[in-house]
């Protein structure tokens, strides 16, 4: 299926907005590292970054160009 320029333009528009928002949110998470304002431990940090890494992996997998859930055929 070939995408039209309209589809491409919409993808670019939404991707730029969503990535910019995500970067902003990641920076806000990084602000939580200020020990003068927050109390946390290594387990808290691991939970945060394991969760974020898992979500990134799942999102990336959806962009895979390999066919997923392809039925087995001989």
DSSP file (Angstrom, degrees, kcal/mol; ACC not computed):
  #  RESIDUE AA STRUCTURE BP1 BP2  ACC     N-H-->O    O-->H-N    N-H-->O    O-->H-N    TCO  KAPPA ALPHA  PHI   PSI    X-CA   Y-CA   Z-CA
    1    1 A X              0   0    0      0, 0.0     2,-0.4     0, 0.0     0, 0.0   0.000 360.0 360.0 360.0 123.0    0.0    0.0    0.0
    2    2 A X        -     0   0    0      1,-0.0     2,-0.2     0, 0.0     0, 0.0  -0.737 360.0-131.7 -91.6 131.8    1.5    3.3   -1.1
    3    3 A X        -     0   0    0     -2,-0.4     2,-0.1     1,-0.1    -1,-0.0  -0.569  17.1-129.0 -81.6 142.9    1.0    6.3    1.2
    4    4 A X     >  -     0   0    0     -2,-0.2     4,-2.2     1,-0.1     5,-0.2  -0.418  27.7-106.7 -80.8 165.1   -0.2    9.5   -0.2
    5    5 A X  H  > S+     0   0    0      1,-0.2     4,-3.1     2,-0.2     5,-0.2   0.856 122.5  58.9 -59.1 -34.0    1.7   12.8    0.5
    6    6 A X  H  > S+     0   0    0      2,-0.2     4,-2.3     1,-0.2    -1,-0.2   0.920 106.4  46.6 -61.1 -44.5   -1.3   13.6    2.8
    7    7 A X  H  > S+     0   0    0      2,-0.2     4,-2.3     1,-0.2    -2,-0.2   0.905 114.1  48.0 -64.2 -41.2   -0.6   10.5    4.9
    8    8 A X  H  X S+     0   0    0     -4,-2.2     4,-2.6     2,-0.2    -2,-0.2   0.923 111.3  50.1 -64.8 -45.2    3.1   11.3    5.0
    9    9 A X  H  X S+     0   0    0     -4,-3.1     4,-2.5     1,-0.2    -2,-0.2   0.899 111.4  48.6 -61.0 -41.6    2.5   14.9    6.0
   10   10 A X  H  X S+     0   0    0     -4,-2.3     4,-2.7     2,-0.2     5,-0.3   0.905 110.4  51.8 -65.9 -41.3    0.2   13.8    8.8
   11   11 A X  H  X S+     0   0    0     -4,-2.3     4,-3.0     2,-0.2     5,-0.2   0.946 111.9  46.1 -58.6 -48.9    2.7   11.3   10.0
   12   12 A X  H  X S+     0   0    0     -4,-2.6     4,-2.5     2,-0.2     5,-0.2   0.923 112.7  50.4 -61.3 -45.5    5.4   13.9   10.1
   13   13 A X  H  X S+     0   0    0     -4,-2.5     4,-1.8    -5,-0.2    -2,-0.2   0.945 116.7  39.4 -58.9 -50.4    3.2   16.4   11.8
   14   14 A X  H  X S+     0   0    0     -4,-2.7     4,-2.9     2,-0.2     5,-0.3   0.896 114.6  52.9 -69.8 -40.0    2.1   14.0   14.5
   15   15 A X  H  X S+     0   0    0     -4,-3.0     4,-2.8    -5,-0.3     5,-0.3   0.927 109.8  48.5 -61.6 -45.1    5.5   12.4   15.0
   16   16 A X  H  X S+     0   0    0     -4,-2.5     4,-2.0    -5,-0.2    -1,-0.2   0.922 115.1  44.7 -62.2 -43.9    7.2   15.7   15.5
   17   17 A X  H  X S+     0   0    0     -4,-1.8     4,-2.3    -5,-0.2    -2,-0.2   0.935 116.7  44.7 -64.6 -46.8    4.6   16.9   18.1
   18   18 A X  H  X S+     0   0    0     -4,-2.9     4,-2.3     2,-0.2    -2,-0.2   0.886 113.8  48.2 -69.8 -38.7    4.5   13.6   19.9
   19   19 A X  H  X S+     0   0    0     -4,-2.8     4,-2.6    -5,-0.3    -1,-0.2   0.918 111.9  50.4 -67.2 -42.0    8.3   13.1   20.0
   20   20 A X  H  X S+     0   0    0     -4,-2.0     4,-2.1    -5,-0.3    -2,-0.2   0.917 112.3  47.4 -60.7 -42.9    8.8   16.7   21.3
   21   21 A X  H  X S+     0   0    0     -4,-2.3     4,-2.4     2,-0.2    -1,-0.2   0.901 111.8  50.4 -64.8 -40.9    6.2   16.2   24.0
   22   22 A X  H  X S+     0   0    0     -4,-2.3     4,-2.6     2,-0.2    -2,-0.2   0.903 108.8  51.2 -65.1 -41.5    7.8   12.9   25.0
   23   23 A X  H  X S+     0   0    0     -4,-2.6     4,-2.2     2,-0.2    -1,-0.2   0.921 110.4  49.8 -60.6 -43.7   11.3   14.5   25.2
   24   24 A X  H  X S+     0   0    0     -4,-2.1     4,-1.8     1,-0.2    -2,-0.2   0.926 111.7  48.2 -59.8 -45.2    9.8   17.2   27.4
   25   25 A X  H  X S+     0   0    0     -4,-2.4     4,-2.0     1,-0.2    -2,-0.2   0.874 109.3  52.6 -64.9 -37.8    8.2   14.6   29.7
   26   26 A X  H  X S+     0   0    0     -4,-2.6     4,-2.3     1,-0.2    -1,-0.2   0.902 108.3  51.4 -63.9 -40.2   11.5   12.6   29.9
   27   27 A X  H  X S+     0   0    0     -4,-2.2     4,-1.4     1,-0.2    -1,-0.2   0.868 107.4  52.7 -64.8 -35.1   13.2   15.8   31.0
   28   28 A X  H  X S+     0   0    0     -4,-1.8     4,-0.5     2,-0.2    -1,-0.2   0.881 108.0  50.9 -66.7 -37.0   10.6   16.3   33.7
   29   29 A X  H >< S+     0   0    0     -4,-2.0     3,-1.5     1,-0.2    -2,-0.2   0.917 106.4  55.2 -63.3 -42.0   11.2   12.7   34.9
   30   30 A X  H >< S+     0   0    0     -4,-2.3     3,-2.0     1,-0.3    -1,-0.2   0.833  96.5  65.5 -60.5 -32.0   15.0   13.6   35.0
   31   31 A X  H >< S+     0   0    0     -4,-1.4     3,-1.5     1,-0.3    -1,-0.3   0.760  86.1  72.0 -62.2 -23.1   14.1   16.5   37.3
   32   32 A X  T << S+     0   0    0     -3,-1.5    -1,-0.3    -4,-0.5    -2,-0.2   0.614  78.3  78.6 -66.4 -10.8   13.0   14.0   39.9
   33   33 A X  T <   +     0   0    0     -3,-2.0     2,-0.9    -4,-0.2    -1,-0.3   0.595  62.3 111.3 -74.5  -9.9   16.7   13.1   40.4
   34   34 A X    X>  -     0   0    0     -3,-1.5     4,-1.7     1,-0.2     3,-1.5  -0.532  52.4-166.3 -70.1 102.9   17.1   16.2   42.5
   35   35 A X  T 34 S+     0   0    0     -2,-0.9    -1,-0.2     1,-0.3    -2,-0.0   0.662  82.0  68.8 -68.4 -16.2   17.7   14.7   46.0
   36   36 A X  T 34 S+     0   0    0      1,-0.2    -1,-0.3    -3,-0.0     3,-0.1   0.779 115.3  26.3 -70.3 -24.7   17.2   18.1   47.6
   37   37 A X  T <4 S+     0   0    0     -3,-1.5     2,-0.3     1,-0.2    -2,-0.2   0.642 123.4  43.0-110.0 -20.1   13.5   17.9   46.6
   38   38 A X     <  -     0   0    0     -4,-1.7     2,-0.5    -6,-0.1    -1,-0.2  -0.950  58.3-146.7-136.5 149.6   12.8   14.1   46.4
   39   39 A X        +     0   0    0     -2,-0.3     2,-0.3    -3,-0.1    -5,-0.0  -0.970  37.9 142.1-115.0 122.3   13.5   10.9   48.2
   40   40 A X        -     0   0    0     -2,-0.5     2,-0.2    -7,-0.1    -2,-0.0  -0.954  32.4-140.0-151.6 165.7   13.9    7.8   46.1
   41   41 A X     >  -     0   0    0     -2,-0.3     4,-1.9     1,-0.0     3,-0.2  -0.728  37.6 -93.6-126.0 178.1   16.0    4.6   46.0
   42   42 A X  H  > S+     0   0    0     -2,-0.2     4,-2.5     1,-0.2     5,-0.2   0.845 122.5  56.4 -62.3 -35.0   17.7    2.5   43.4
   43   43 A X  H  > S+     0   0    0      2,-0.2     4,-2.5     1,-0.2    -1,-0.2   0.903 105.4  51.6 -64.1 -40.8   14.7    0.2   43.1
   44   44 A X  H  > S+     0   0    0      2,-0.2     4,-2.2     1,-0.2    -2,-0.2   0.933 111.6  46.8 -59.4 -46.2   12.4    3.2   42.3
   45   45 A X  H  X S+     0   0    0     -4,-1.9     4,-2.5     1,-0.2     5,-0.3   0.910 111.4  51.3 -64.3 -42.9   14.8    4.3   39.5
   46   46 A X  H  X S+     0   0    0     -4,-2.5     4,-2.7     1,-0.2     5,-0.3   0.909 109.5  50.3 -61.2 -42.7   15.0    0.8   38.1
   47   47 A X  H  X S+     0   0    0     -4,-2.5     4,-2.1     2,-0.2     5,-0.2   0.923 111.2  49.1 -61.7 -44.5   11.2    0.5   38.0
   48   48 A X  H  X S+     0   0    0     -4,-2.2     4,-2.3     1,-0.2    -2,-0.2   0.962 117.4  38.8 -59.3 -53.2   10.9    3.8   36.2
   49   49 A X  H  X S+     0   0    0     -4,-2.5     4,-2.5     2,-0.2    -2,-0.2   0.809 113.5  54.0 -76.2 -29.4   13.5    3.0   33.5
   50   50 A X  H  X S+     0   0    0     -4,-2.7     4,-2.4    -5,-0.3    -1,-0.2   0.921 111.6  47.1 -65.0 -42.3   12.6   -0.6   33.1
   51   51 A X  H  X S+     0   0    0     -4,-2.1     4,-2.2    -5,-0.3    -2,-0.2   0.935 114.1  46.3 -63.8 -46.9    9.0    0.5   32.4
   52   52 A X  H  X S+     0   0    0     -4,-2.3     4,-2.3    -5,-0.2    -2,-0.2   0.921 112.9  49.8 -62.7 -43.9   10.1    3.2   30.0
   53   53 A X  H  X S+     0   0    0     -4,-2.5     4,-2.4     1,-0.2    -1,-0.2   0.901 110.2  50.9 -61.9 -41.1   12.5    0.9   28.2
   54   54 A X  H  X S+     0   0    0     -4,-2.4     4,-2.3     1,-0.2    -1,-0.2   0.907 110.1  49.2 -64.0 -40.9    9.8   -1.8   27.8
   55   55 A X  H  X S+     0   0    0     -4,-2.2     4,-2.5     2,-0.2    -1,-0.2   0.896 110.6  50.5 -65.2 -39.8    7.3    0.7   26.4
   56   56 A X  H  X S+     0   0    0     -4,-2.3     4,-2.8     2,-0.2    -2,-0.2   0.924 110.2  50.2 -62.8 -43.9   10.0    1.9   23.9
   57   57 A X  H  X S+     0   0    0     -4,-2.4     4,-2.2     1,-0.2    -2,-0.2   0.913 111.8  47.7 -61.1 -43.2   10.7   -1.7   22.8
   58   58 A X  H  X S+     0   0    0     -4,-2.3     4,-1.3     2,-0.2    -1,-0.2   0.912 113.2  47.4 -65.6 -42.2    7.0   -2.4   22.3
   59   59 A X  H  X S+     0   0    0     -4,-2.5     4,-0.6     1,-0.2     3,-0.4   0.921 112.1  50.1 -64.4 -43.2    6.5    0.8   20.3
   60   60 A X  H >< S+     0   0    0     -4,-2.8     3,-1.2     1,-0.2     4,-0.3   0.883 105.2  57.5 -63.0 -38.8    9.6    0.1   18.2
   61   61 A X  H >< S+     0   0    0     -4,-2.2     3,-1.4     1,-0.3    -1,-0.2   0.836  98.7  60.0 -62.1 -32.5    8.3   -3.5   17.5
   62   62 A X  H 3< S+     0   0    0     -4,-1.3    -1,-0.3    -3,-0.4    -2,-0.2   0.739 102.2  53.9 -68.2 -21.1    5.1   -2.0   16.0
   63   63 A X  T << S+     0   0    0     -3,-1.2    -1,-0.3    -4,-0.6    -2,-0.2   0.439  79.9 128.5 -89.4  -1.3    7.3   -0.2   13.4
   64   64 A X    <   -     0   0    0     -3,-1.4     4,-0.1    -4,-0.3    -3,-0.0  -0.305  52.7-151.3 -59.8 134.0    9.0   -3.4   12.3
   65   65 A X  S    S+     0   0    0      2,-0.1     2,-0.2    -2,-0.0    -1,-0.2   0.624  71.3  96.6 -82.0 -14.0    8.9   -3.9    8.6
   66   66 A X  S    S-     0   0    0      1,-0.1     2,-0.3     0, 0.0    -2,-0.0  -0.540  91.6-102.9 -73.4 141.7    9.0   -7.7    9.0
   67   67 A X        -     0   0    0     -2,-0.2     3,-0.4     1,-0.0     2,-0.3  -0.498  39.7-150.6 -68.6 129.0    5.5   -9.2    8.9
   68   68 A X  S    S+     0   0    0     -2,-0.3     3,-0.1     1,-0.2    -1,-0.0  -0.710  71.2  14.3-100.9 153.4    4.4  -10.1   12.4
   69   69 A X  S    S+     0   0    0     -2,-0.3     2,-0.4     1,-0.2    -1,-0.2   0.839  81.2 172.8  54.0  36.3    2.1  -12.9   13.4
   70   70 A X        -     0   0    0     -3,-0.4    -1,-0.2     1,-0.1     3,-0.1  -0.612  34.9-115.2 -74.5 128.8    2.5  -14.4    9.9
   71   71 A X        -     0   0    0     -2,-0.4     2,-0.2    -3,-0.1    -1,-0.1  -0.317  33.1-101.3 -65.9 149.4    0.8  -17.8    9.8
   72   72 A X        +     0   0    0      2,-0.0     2,-0.3    -3,-0.0    -1,-0.1  -0.510  48.1 169.9 -72.4 134.0    3.0  -20.8    9.3
   73   73 A X              0   0    0     -2,-0.2    -3,-0.0    -3,-0.1     0, 0.0  -0.996 360.0 360.0-143.8 144.1    3.1  -22.2    5.8
   74   74 A X              0   0    0     -2,-0.3    -1,-0.1     0, 0.0    -2,-0.0   0.410 360.0 360.0 -92.1 360.0    5.3  -24.8    4.1
